[in-house]
Amino acid sequence: MYCDNATNFVGAERKLRELRVAFLAQKEEILQYAADKGFIFAFISPRAPHFGGLWIAAVNSAKHLLMRAVGNELLTAEETATLLVEVEAVLNSRPLAPLSNDPNDAEALTPAHLLIGCPLRVLSAEKVPVNLSRCLERWQLVCSLKQQFWRAWSKSYLLELQQCNKWVHLQPNVQPVQLVVVHEDNVPPQHWVLGRVTATIPGTDGKIRVADNATRSGEVRRPIHKLAVLPVENKN
């Protein structure tokens, strides 16, 4: 487990070491399980948060967008906890890479697969007004804040997948059978539109400009700037 040197992480590591000692005094079955499933903490250097730039950037982005969504609203402790859990579910639902190379498999690997072994499922919540002053019910207020966070964060995440570098290096074209995230508007929270590229349409220069994609709701044709290919590979 990689993390920084925050006091709560250091304290958790110390507490887990104490629990490990207690576990070692148990039965042989527990000892074998602990040996097979053991883990260690790997701390980055103190006062060097940039060493964990990948997760620090993700945390800072989520915190910034969450604070913008909440604004000046006053939430109770229960409402705050509920909103944080909803935001956590949004972050853990993001697609990372295809689960398989099967062209008929439109599922993507998400952080939830690594945490609970399966994707997160959620019922579509009622769309509530963006104007928080019209949200008379507190649950509607929490739902509105979640939806505002989803709209801002999902758009930001898709833009990260579609990195537009200066056109001095050749970039690979979108290829049939590739799994892509389709950038659609007004999608409910935690619902990612995934599709398999079925056909590509090149421009006069031979570069792919448009692609047909098979999604759960049917075939859709989108320009490539509305598609994010999974997995993202570093081409630098």
Secondary structure by P-SEA (a helix, b strand, c coil): ccccccaaaaaaaaaaaaaaaaaaaccaaaaaaaaabbbbbbbccccccccccaaaaaaaaaaaaaaaaaccccccaaaaaaaaaaaaaaaaaccccccccccccccccccccccccccccccccccccccccccccaaaaaaaaaaaaaaaaaaaaaaaaaccccccbbbbcccccbbbbbbccccccccccccccccccccccccccbbbbbccccbbbbcccccccccccccc
